[in-house]
């Protein structure tokens, strides 16, 4: 019997559970881990090979910095607090989300640790990053030949809900499972193209938001796969349909519990914090694209007039820009960063975004003028994301200031793995690229 619905997040209760699933996110945003008996989970750590940071999706070995390929593939530890086990969507199982350690120190390649450092850097300024995450994904079903084809939703439309948008009731099952696992959903609806869905998680502190997003993505894919469907977060699985993104809605809580952005739009003048954060995100726009749009396929989504975060621009309540300032005020005031797609690790991407914003604030980067054009045919800037992953990796490698802030070894490892991925997929068609990535993202 699966008793996950009776276990609150953070509650320690091994009785009735046979195993613990220990998970961490690697640089490819794969949910690496292992199952262990509950007695082993009580130790708060598990050993795994650092070689998980020396492989591509198709397991090609790469002598990437920190990946251990040329130093005997030593062990690292996944460390977690046994008091923080979370409910699982699998029977008789709890989940441990871990951070990585190597030789008794935080592991330089750990995205979760990089995010923790970014959070602490903002907290040192008296500001606690708060994040709401929106994801987009397409659903596939088996075709007559046994291959994957789009889920049949002939009555779907933007903001569609109910059986015409989801005749098999897949969203109902995902929602119920998320609730049982303590993953709070803000909203779910059909998106622009069928069978695409927008999946929005509730606002939380930055680390919890990343943890929830990482687990939700894995849970939703596994639950639907057992039903015979494939939920894909690929950025551009269909050439003729719109892309799927990952939007970070970001604000900062002050020590008194108030939102530092609360009065920015209402006052008609952005606060120094908002100005600096946006300026930093735009200043490092090209380099950020490599981390936030990390597939060769990502750049089919990042195109002009695509509402996808292509241009290095910002605007108030404007969906054709990369950094959208919400028109809401008070506790809901926020900036929405629209560049990323769900192939990105939420830990690594959020760490990079927070560090870029902090660099803008601390270094006094100049904020460009607000985008007041349509952002589709007329744009106020000529800066944009690179047109392919290789060029984006070049931009990241050249941006030594951002790389140092995130963690140089983490960035170097990521670049090495991704350059091999570019080599593997060079000359491949869009369909071949989708086939390469489909079962992982």
LOMAR-164770 format. One record per residue (C-alpha): residue number from 1; y negated, x, z negated; residue in three letters. Coordinates in Angstrom, 2 decimals. Layout:
REM LOMAR-164770
> resi  v  u  w  resn
> NUM  Y  X  Z  ala
...
//
This chain:
REM LOMAR-164770
> resi  v  u  w  resn
> 1  0.00  0.00  0.00  unk
> 2  -3.46  1.32  0.87  unk
> 3  -5.64  0.98  -2.21  unk
> 4  -8.77  2.53  -0.71  unk
> 5  -10.80  -0.67  -1.11  unk
> 6  -10.40  -0.45  -4.90  unk
> 7  -11.73  3.11  -5.17  unk
> 8  -15.47  3.63  -5.31  unk
> 9  -16.96  6.70  -3.65  unk
> 10  -16.91  9.62  -6.08  unk
> 11  -14.36  8.01  -8.40  unk
> 12  -11.51  10.33  -9.43  unk
> 13  -8.21  8.49  -9.39  unk
> 14  -5.06  10.19  -8.17  unk
> 15  -2.75  7.38  -9.34  unk
> 16  -1.34  5.51  -6.37  unk
> 17  -2.44  8.16  -3.89  unk
> 18  0.08  10.53  -2.38  unk
> 19  -2.17  12.95  -0.58  unk
> 20  -5.66  14.26  0.04  unk
> 21  -7.08  14.92  3.50  unk
> 22  -9.36  17.95  3.23  unk
> 23  -11.93  18.02  6.06  unk
> 24  -14.81  20.14  7.32  unk
> 25  -16.88  20.16  10.51  unk
> 26  -16.72  23.26  12.68  unk
> 27  -19.24  24.40  15.29  unk
> 28  -17.68  22.02  17.85  unk
> 29  -18.00  19.07  15.43  unk
> 30  -14.24  18.78  15.23  unk
> 31  -12.85  17.41  11.96  unk
> 32  -10.73  20.39  10.96  unk
> 33  -8.55  20.03  7.90  unk
> 34  -5.14  19.56  6.34  unk
> 35  -3.23  17.12  4.18  unk
> 36  -2.23  18.28  0.70  unk
> 37  -0.57  16.54  -2.27  unk
> 38  -3.00  15.15  -4.83  unk
> 39  -1.83  17.81  -7.29  unk
> 40  -3.13  20.49  -4.91  unk
> 41  -6.42  18.67  -4.36  unk
> 42  -7.15  18.95  -8.07  unk
> 43  -7.71  22.69  -7.54  unk
> 44  -10.86  22.01  -5.52  unk
> 45  -10.14  24.36  -2.64  unk
> 46  -7.78  25.04  0.24  unk
> 47  -7.28  28.11  2.39  unk
> 48  -7.60  28.00  6.17  unk
> 49  -8.06  30.56  8.92  unk
> 50  -11.53  31.64  10.07  unk
> 51  -10.07  31.58  13.57  unk
> 52  -11.18  27.96  13.84  unk
> 53  -14.54  29.57  14.68  unk
> 54  -13.00  31.67  17.47  unk
> 55  -11.74  28.93  19.79  unk
> 56  -13.07  26.51  22.38  unk
> 57  -11.98  22.88  22.74  unk
> 58  -9.02  23.97  24.89  unk
> 59  -8.13  26.70  22.36  unk
> 60  -9.30  29.64  24.45  unk
> 61  -9.75  32.56  22.03  unk
> 62  -13.21  34.12  21.87  unk
> 63  -14.28  37.28  20.04  unk
> 64  -17.25  35.38  18.60  unk
> 65  -19.22  36.91  15.69  unk
> 66  -17.69  35.85  12.38  unk
> 67  -14.66  34.22  14.02  unk
> 68  -12.34  36.98  12.83  unk
> 69  -10.43  37.46  16.08  unk
> 70  -10.85  41.24  16.00  unk
> 71  -10.48  41.60  12.21  unk
> 72  -7.04  40.07  11.72  unk
> 73  -8.07  36.39  11.50  unk
> 74  -8.51  36.37  7.72  unk
> 75  -8.61  33.33  5.45  unk
> 76  -11.61  31.33  4.35  unk
> 77  -11.72  28.63  1.69  unk
> 78  -12.72  25.00  2.01  unk
> 79  -14.33  24.31  -1.37  unk
> 80  -15.02  20.85  -2.80  unk
> 81  -15.45  19.06  -6.10  unk
> 82  -12.30  17.04  -6.98  unk
> 83  -14.62  14.56  -8.69  unk
> 84  -16.18  13.72  -5.32  unk
> 85  -13.11  12.55  -3.40  unk
> 86  -13.89  9.70  -1.05  unk
> 87  -11.83  6.69  0.04  unk
> 88  -9.90  7.14  3.27  unk
> 89  -9.07  4.75  6.08  unk
> 90  -5.45  5.98  5.89  unk
> 91  -2.93  4.56  3.44  unk
> 92  -2.34  6.39  0.14  unk
> 93  -4.97  8.99  1.01  unk
> 94  -8.30  10.22  -0.29  unk
> 95  -10.73  12.54  1.50  unk
> 96  -12.31  15.77  0.33  unk
> 97  -15.34  16.94  2.30  unk
> 98  -15.73  20.66  1.89  unk
> 99  -18.13  23.53  2.41  unk
> 100  -16.76  26.89  3.50  unk
> 101  -16.57  30.11  1.51  unk
> 102  -15.51  33.58  2.60  unk
> 103  -14.81  36.46  0.22  unk
> 104  -16.21  34.37  -2.66  unk
> 105  -19.53  33.74  -0.92  unk
> 106  -20.82  30.83  1.17  unk
> 107  -19.45  31.34  4.68  unk
> 108  -22.20  32.18  7.18  unk
> 109  -20.65  29.94  9.86  unk
> 110  -20.59  26.79  7.71  unk
> 111  -22.87  24.09  9.13  unk
> 112  -22.78  22.13  5.88  unk
> 113  -24.04  25.17  3.97  unk
> 114  -26.77  25.68  6.59  unk
> 115  -27.89  22.11  6.00  unk
> 116  -27.88  22.67  2.22  unk
> 117  -30.19  25.67  2.70  unk
> 118  -32.56  23.65  4.88  unk
> 119  -32.67  20.84  2.32  unk
> 120  -33.44  23.28  -0.49  unk
> 121  -36.23  24.86  1.55  unk
> 122  -37.94  21.47  1.83  unk
> 123  -37.25  20.66  -1.82  unk
> 124  -39.04  23.89  -2.77  unk
> 125  -42.13  22.19  -1.35  unk
> 126  -41.52  19.12  -3.51  unk
> 127  -40.10  17.07  -0.62  unk
> 128  -36.58  15.67  -0.30  unk
> 129  -35.43  15.01  3.30  unk
> 130  -34.18  11.47  3.88  unk
> 131  -32.35  10.57  7.09  unk
> 132  -31.10  7.49  8.92  unk
> 133  -28.69  8.15  11.79  unk
> 134  -28.21  6.10  14.96  unk
> 135  -25.21  6.83  17.19  unk
> 136  -24.25  5.49  20.60  unk
> 137  -20.76  5.38  22.08  unk
> 138  -18.66  3.84  24.85  unk
> 139  -15.27  2.16  24.40  unk
> 140  -12.35  2.76  26.77  unk
> 141  -9.10  0.84  27.18  unk
> 142  -5.90  1.63  29.05  unk
> 143  -5.92  0.76  32.74  unk
> 144  -3.03  -0.45  34.87  unk
> 145  -2.05  3.14  35.64  unk
> 146  -2.13  4.14  31.95  unk
> 147  -5.41  6.06  32.26  unk
> 148  -8.62  5.35  30.38  unk
> 149  -11.00  2.79  31.91  unk
> 150  -14.08  1.06  30.46  unk
> 151  -13.40  -1.64  27.85  unk
> 152  -13.70  -5.03  29.57  unk
> 153  -16.85  -6.67  28.17  unk
> 154  -18.20  -8.72  31.08  unk
> 155  -20.63  -10.71  28.95  unk
> 156  -22.23  -7.77  27.15  unk
> 157  -26.00  -7.21  27.17  unk
> 158  -28.61  -5.25  25.20  unk
> 159  -28.51  -6.32  21.54  unk
> 160  -25.40  -8.32  22.31  unk
> 161  -23.17  -9.40  19.45  unk
> 162  -20.04  -11.51  19.10  unk
> 163  -17.00  -12.00  21.36  unk
> 164  -18.79  -11.69  24.70  unk
> 165  -19.87  -8.17  23.75  unk
> 166  -16.63  -7.35  21.93  unk
> 167  -13.76  -9.69  22.92  unk
> 168  -11.10  -7.73  21.01  unk
> 169  -13.07  -7.71  17.74  unk
> 170  -13.15  -3.91  17.55  unk
> 171  -16.54  -3.74  15.84  unk
> 172  -15.39  -6.13  13.11  unk
> 173  -12.52  -3.77  12.27  unk
> 174  -14.76  -0.70  12.29  unk
> 175  -17.28  -2.42  10.02  unk
> 176  -14.65  -3.60  7.54  unk
> 177  -13.07  -0.15  7.40  unk
> 178  -16.43  1.54  6.91  unk
> 179  -17.18  -0.79  4.00  unk
> 180  -13.81  -0.02  2.42  unk
> 181  -14.53  3.70  2.79  unk
> 182  -17.99  3.52  1.24  unk
> 183  -19.83  4.30  4.49  unk
> 184  -22.88  1.99  4.56  unk
> 185  -23.72  0.48  7.96  unk
> 186  -27.26  -0.59  8.78  unk
> 187  -26.47  -2.38  12.05  unk
> 188  -24.16  -2.48  15.09  unk
> 189  -24.86  -4.06  18.45  unk
> 190  -24.10  -3.73  22.14  unk
> 191  -26.38  -1.24  23.88  unk
> 192  -27.97  -1.09  27.33  unk
> 193  -24.81  -0.59  29.39  unk
> 194  -21.41  -2.21  28.83  unk
> 195  -19.21  -1.26  27.06  unk
> 196  -21.68  0.81  25.02  unk
> 197  -22.49  0.20  21.35  unk
> 198  -25.22  1.38  19.01  unk
> 199  -23.90  2.23  15.55  unk
> 200  -26.55  2.76  12.88  unk
> 201  -25.84  4.03  9.38  unk
> 202  -27.96  3.34  6.36  unk
> 203  -30.72  5.73  5.36  unk
> 204  -29.78  8.31  2.68  unk
> 205  -30.58  11.80  1.49  unk
> 206  -29.94  14.32  4.26  unk
> 207  -26.58  15.62  3.02  unk
> 208  -25.11  12.19  2.36  unk
> 209  -26.39  11.02  5.74  unk
> 210  -24.61  13.92  7.47  unk
> 211  -21.41  13.38  5.48  unk
> 212  -21.42  9.66  6.28  unk
> 213  -22.04  10.29  9.99  unk
> 214  -19.28  12.89  10.22  unk
> 215  -16.75  10.62  8.50  unk
> 216  -17.84  7.47  10.33  unk
> 217  -17.40  9.07  13.73  unk
> 218  -13.90  10.26  12.85  unk
> 219  -12.92  7.00  11.18  unk
> 220  -14.12  4.78  14.02  unk
> 221  -12.34  6.87  16.65  unk
> 222  -9.06  6.92  14.71  unk
> 223  -9.11  3.21  13.83  unk
> 224  -9.70  2.17  17.44  unk
> 225  -7.22  4.69  18.81  unk
> 226  -4.48  3.08  16.72  unk
> 227  -5.49  -0.24  18.32  unk
> 228  -5.03  1.31  21.77  unk
> 229  -8.71  1.97  22.50  unk
> 230  -10.70  5.19  22.79  unk
> 231  -14.20  5.32  21.28  unk
> 232  -16.08  8.11  23.02  unk
> 233  -19.36  9.61  21.83  unk
> 234  -19.70  11.71  24.99  unk
> 235  -23.33  11.97  26.13  unk
> 236  -22.66  10.95  29.74  unk
> 237  -19.11  9.72  30.37  unk
> 238  -20.18  7.59  33.37  unk
> 239  -22.51  8.95  36.03  unk
> 240  -23.72  5.46  36.93  unk
> 241  -24.41  4.32  33.36  unk
> 242  -26.94  5.36  30.73  unk
> 243  -26.22  8.20  28.36  unk
> 244  -25.32  8.03  24.68  unk
> 245  -27.55  9.67  22.10  unk
> 246  -27.78  10.58  18.43  unk
> 247  -31.13  9.76  16.85  unk
> 248  -32.32  11.21  13.54  unk
> 249  -34.82  9.04  11.63  unk
> 250  -36.50  11.41  9.20  unk
> 251  -38.86  11.06  6.26  unk
> 252  -39.50  12.95  3.03  unk
> 253  -39.42  11.62  -0.50  unk
> 254  -41.97  13.01  -2.94  unk
> 255  -41.18  13.71  -6.59  unk
> 256  -42.60  10.32  -7.59  unk
> 257  -40.14  8.60  -5.24  unk
> 258  -42.72  7.69  -2.59  unk
> 259  -42.50  8.42  1.12  unk
> 260  -44.90  11.21  2.15  unk
> 261  -45.34  9.46  5.54  unk
> 262  -46.09  6.06  3.96  unk
> 263  -49.71  5.76  5.08  unk
> 264  -49.78  7.94  8.21  unk
> 265  -49.86  5.22  10.87  unk
> 266  -51.90  2.76  8.82  unk
> 267  -54.58  5.37  8.11  unk
> 268  -54.87  6.32  11.75  unk
> 269  -54.48  9.99  10.93  unk
> 270  -51.18  11.84  10.53  unk
> 271  -50.65  13.70  7.27  unk
> 272  -50.38  17.50  7.36  unk
> 273  -46.65  17.17  6.65  unk
> 274  -46.03  14.91  9.62  unk
> 275  -48.25  16.95  11.91  unk
> 276  -46.52  20.19  10.94  unk
> 277  -43.00  18.79  11.22  unk
> 278  -43.59  17.30  14.67  unk
> 279  -45.35  20.46  15.87  unk
> 280  -42.37  22.56  14.77  unk
> 281  -39.85  20.31  16.47  unk
> 282  -41.79  20.46  19.73  unk
> 283  -42.52  24.19  19.49  unk
> 284  -38.77  24.90  19.28  unk
> 285  -37.80  22.10  21.68  unk
> 286  -35.96  24.20  24.28  unk
> 287  -33.93  26.12  21.69  unk
> 288  -33.07  22.98  19.75  unk
> 289  -31.52  21.47  22.86  unk
> 290  -28.61  23.95  22.78  unk
> 291  -27.63  22.84  19.28  unk
> 292  -28.41  19.15  19.65  unk
> 293  -27.08  18.72  23.22  unk
> 294  -24.17  21.17  23.10  unk
> 295  -22.00  20.18  26.11  unk
> 296  -22.24  21.03  29.78  unk
> 297  -22.26  17.25  30.25  unk
> 298  -25.22  16.81  27.88  unk
> 299  -27.67  17.80  30.57  unk
> 300  -26.67  14.94  32.84  unk
> 301  -28.10  12.73  30.07  unk
> 302  -31.24  14.83  29.52  unk
> 303  -33.24  13.90  32.60  unk
> 304  -36.79  12.72  33.29  unk
> 305  -37.38  8.98  32.81  unk
> 306  -34.17  8.65  30.81  unk
> 307  -35.59  7.83  27.32  unk
> 308  -33.47  10.70  26.07  unk
> 309  -35.66  13.41  24.56  unk
> 310  -36.11  15.43  27.74  unk
> 311  -39.86  16.06  27.38  unk
> 312  -41.49  18.08  24.59  unk
> 313  -43.77  15.22  23.55  unk
> 314  -44.45  12.74  20.77  unk
> 315  -46.03  9.32  20.41  unk
> 316  -46.50  6.37  18.09  unk
> 317  -43.92  3.60  18.63  unk
> 318  -43.15  5.10  22.07  unk
> 319  -39.52  5.29  23.21  unk
> 320  -40.18  7.55  26.19  unk
> 321  -40.91  10.57  23.99  unk
> 322  -38.73  12.98  22.05  unk
> 323  -40.43  12.51  18.67  unk
> 324  -41.27  8.88  18.08  unk
> 325  -43.46  7.99  15.11  unk
> 326  -42.38  4.58  13.89  unk
> 327  -45.08  1.94  13.58  unk
> 328  -43.63  0.96  10.20  unk
> 329  -45.46  2.03  7.06  unk
> 330  -44.61  2.35  3.39  unk
> 331  -41.00  3.22  2.44  unk
> 332  -39.81  2.70  6.05  unk
> 333  -42.33  5.12  7.63  unk
> 334  -40.53  7.84  9.57  unk
> 335  -40.28  10.00  12.64  unk
> 336  -37.39  9.49  15.04  unk
> 337  -36.05  12.54  16.89  unk
> 338  -34.28  11.38  20.08  unk
> 339  -32.97  14.57  21.71  unk
> 340  -29.46  14.94  20.28  unk
> 341  -26.12  13.52  21.35  unk
> 342  -23.04  12.94  19.22  unk
> 343  -21.23  16.05  20.40  unk
> 344  -23.54  17.87  17.98  unk
> 345  -22.43  18.53  14.43  unk
> 346  -24.69  16.38  12.23  unk
> 347  -24.82  19.27  9.75  unk
> 348  -25.78  21.97  12.25  unk
> 349  -28.16  19.71  14.19  unk
> 350  -29.91  18.41  11.10  unk
> 351  -30.21  21.92  9.65  unk
> 352  -31.82  23.09  12.89  unk
> 353  -34.19  20.10  13.02  unk
> 354  -35.30  20.50  9.40  unk
> 355  -35.84  24.23  9.82  unk
> 356  -37.85  23.71  13.01  unk
> 357  -40.05  21.15  11.24  unk
> 358  -40.54  23.45  8.27  unk
> 359  -41.51  26.35  10.53  unk
> 360  -44.15  24.13  12.08  unk
> 361  -45.56  23.21  8.69  unk
> 362  -45.48  26.71  7.21  unk
> 363  -46.76  28.54  10.29  unk
> 364  -49.45  26.07  11.19  unk
> 365  -48.19  25.33  14.69  unk
> 366  -50.69  23.33  16.70  unk
> 367  -49.66  19.73  17.35  unk
> 368  -50.08  18.77  21.03  unk
> 369  -51.92  15.59  21.86  unk
> 370  -50.14  12.27  21.56  unk
> 371  -48.32  10.97  24.64  unk
> 372  -50.38  8.01  25.82  unk
> 373  -48.95  7.82  29.34  unk
> 374  -45.87  5.82  30.26  unk
> 375  -43.63  8.85  29.69  unk
> 376  -41.57  7.85  32.71  unk
> 377  -43.60  8.60  35.82  unk
> 378  -46.65  10.10  34.12  unk
> 379  -46.21  12.61  31.31  unk
> 380  -48.72  14.67  29.36  unk
> 381  -46.62  17.86  29.21  unk
> 382  -44.71  20.10  31.58  unk
> 383  -42.32  21.38  28.89  unk
> 384  -38.82  19.93  28.78  unk
> 385  -35.24  20.74  27.86  unk
> 386  -33.41  23.25  30.08  unk
> 387  -31.40  21.75  32.92  unk
> 388  -28.00  23.11  31.88  unk
> 389  -26.20  24.34  28.79  unk
> 390  -26.27  27.99  29.86  unk
> 391  -30.06  27.94  30.12  unk
> 392  -30.32  26.12  26.78  unk
> 393  -28.20  28.85  25.17  unk
> 394  -30.57  31.44  26.67  unk
> 395  -33.49  29.60  25.06  unk
> 396  -31.75  29.49  21.69  unk
> 397  -30.89  33.18  21.88  unk
> 398  -34.51  34.02  22.71  unk
> 399  -35.88  31.92  19.83  unk
> 400  -35.24  34.49  17.12  unk
> 401  -37.56  32.77  14.63  unk
> 402  -35.59  29.52  14.67  unk
> 403  -32.23  31.34  14.73  unk
> 404  -33.15  33.37  11.66  unk
> 405  -34.24  30.24  9.80  unk
> 406  -30.98  28.41  10.58  unk
> 407  -28.72  31.45  10.04  unk
> 408  -28.35  34.21  12.62  unk
> 409  -24.58  34.65  12.39  unk
> 410  -24.01  30.91  12.68  unk
> 411  -26.19  30.78  15.80  unk
> 412  -24.57  33.90  17.30  unk
> 413  -21.09  32.46  16.82  unk
> 414  -22.10  29.14  18.36  unk
> 415  -23.66  30.83  21.39  unk
> 416  -20.55  32.95  22.01  unk
> 417  -18.20  29.95  21.86  unk
> 418  -20.44  27.84  24.06  unk
> 419  -20.89  30.57  26.68  unk
> 420  -17.12  30.61  27.10  unk
> 421  -17.16  26.83  27.42  unk
> 422  -19.76  27.14  30.19  unk
> 423  -17.54  29.69  31.95  unk
> 424  -14.47  27.45  31.69  unk
> 425  -16.29  24.45  33.16  unk
> 426  -18.25  26.30  35.83  unk
> 427  -17.86  24.52  39.16  unk
> 428  -16.04  21.54  37.63  unk
> 429  -16.98  18.04  38.74  unk
> 430  -18.51  15.48  36.36  unk
> 431  -15.11  13.75  36.18  unk
> 432  -13.35  17.01  35.33  unk
> 433  -15.90  17.76  32.61  unk
> 434  -15.36  14.31  31.11  unk
> 435  -11.58  14.82  31.14  unk
> 436  -12.03  18.17  29.36  unk
> 437  -14.06  16.68  26.52  unk
> 438  -12.91  13.05  26.30  unk
> 439  -10.25  13.24  23.59  unk
> 440  -12.39  15.37  21.29  unk
> 441  -15.74  13.57  21.32  unk
//
